[in-house]
Amino acid sequence: MVSDDKVRILVTVTKEMKKELDDLAKKNIRNTSNYIVSILAAHLENEKKNSK
């Protein structure tokens, strides 16, 4: 179950991309889902800074 302030999304990636994400997540001591969230959060922050 997802908390009220969050939403679940479905993303389709290639098997190779999934393996690469799994490997990078492991190097960062995260699970794959949390690793992807951290990448997206960093990207959003970067976009906010660049749009000013």
C-alpha positions, -999 to 999 in steps of 0.1 A, spaced: 0 0 0 12 35 -8 7 64 16 -19 91 8 8 116 -2 24 93 -28 14 78 -61 26 46 -77 37 48 -114 46 21 -139 76 24 -161 87 -1 -188 124 -5 -194 145 -30 -213 160 -59 -194 194 -45 -199 185 -11 -185 169 -29 -155 201 -48 -149 222 -16 -151 199 2 -127 200 -28 -103 238 -27 -104 240 10 -99 215 8 -70 236 -19 -54 267 3 -56 248 31 -39 235 8 -12 198 13 -23 171 -8 -37 163 -1 -73 131 17 -67 147 41 -42 177 46 -65 153 57 -93 135 80 -70 168 97 -60 177 101 -97 144 117 -105 146 140 -74 181 151 -85 169 157 -120 139 178 -108 161 199 -85 185 205 -114 157 215 -137 144 240 -111 179 255 -107 184 258 -145 149 273 -151 157 304 -130 
